Amino acid sequence: MKKQYQAVTAAEAVKVIKSGDHVHISSVSNVPQCLVKAMCDRGRAGELKNVYIHHLHTEGAAPYVNPEFEGIFQHNAFFVGANVRESVQKGLADYIPVFLGETSKLYRERYIKCNVAMIQVCPPDKFGYVSLGSSVDATLAAMESAEFVIAVVNKHVPRTFGDALVHISRINVFVEDDTPLLTVDMPEPTEVDKTIGRYCAELIEDGACLQMGIGSIPNAILSCLHNHKDIGIHTEMFSDGILPLVKKGVITGNNKKLDKGKIVSTFVMGSQKIYNFIDGNHEVLLKDVEYTNDPFVIAQQPKMTSINSGIQIDLSGQVCADSLGERIYSGVGGQIDYV
């Protein structure tokens, strides 16, 4: 079959970035690492200044927050992951406080412009459709708003469905790179995690629809649900913890009002097992974050149950999940959208 696109090198592709531009980078394990490196090479060569970098949670290196790029790259992320946390806390990088469900609106309603969207996709099918893989989140909105879209075509990106499928006609330039996706192995739950998991599992009813945040606690809770029935998933993210429950038939989605029988999320993060699970799986829908985290959508799911971790609880019962004192830890994220 004739190739449906012409590829250029990463160095050639990022030449479209100009000083003062706003650049969106796709999220979590789906970061186009070769484009990030090529962009930083241009910055190091003195070809760029005052370029704004936007993204949600990303895994892997984030060299654009290094002190050497002061005045070259301005980091304004919508979520703070471990790779940029120290830089944000030191004032070398910035965080925009925003509910996860409203990150797409920042682009669609032009509160933040997007000059260049740097994404990573799977190879196109015979109809010319690629998939955004493990992360749709705000990347789809960035693509819609961007003046220029650069896509890394990578055979390791899973073909996911829902809002993840986009036609190659929406992409301006292609780069080929088959670097495996970054994997995240969740830590083994501690005895405290397991105890919390057992207590929380007692609060979850059969037929509940679950949202799970990031961390060891949500996975510890999932490990205690093996005797539950007809659990549904409508969440912003999921990881390996759902796999045993899917295999055992605990997760069916039969009680969901919307997307009955489907596992719905906006991004996926975990080991290679979870990426293999979502690849070509029509039972999984990766949706725009404006849908997954819309409180009016969430509220329609029967027995909706939100599972998240807190960092601190004060004596009056207030829970803090975004910061430690004046230091931003992760940011608001999607917890409040669901709560």
Secondary structure, 3 states (H helix, E strand, C coil): CCCCCCEECHHHHHHHCCCCCEEEECCECCCCHHHHHHHHHHHHCCCCCCEEEECCCECCCCHHHCHHHCCCEEEEECCCCHHHHHHHHCCCCEECCCEHHHHHHHHHCCCCCCCEEEEEECCCCCCCEEECCCECCCHHHHHHHCCEEEEEECCCCCCCEECCEEEHHHCCEEEECCCCCCCCCCCCCCHHHHHHHHHHHCCCCCCCEEEECCCHHHHHHHCCCCCCCCEEEECCEECHHHHHHHHHCCECCCCCCCCCCCEEECEECCCHHHHHHHCCCCCEEECCHHHHCCHHHHCCCCCEEEECCCCEECCCCCEECCEECCEECCCCECHHHHC
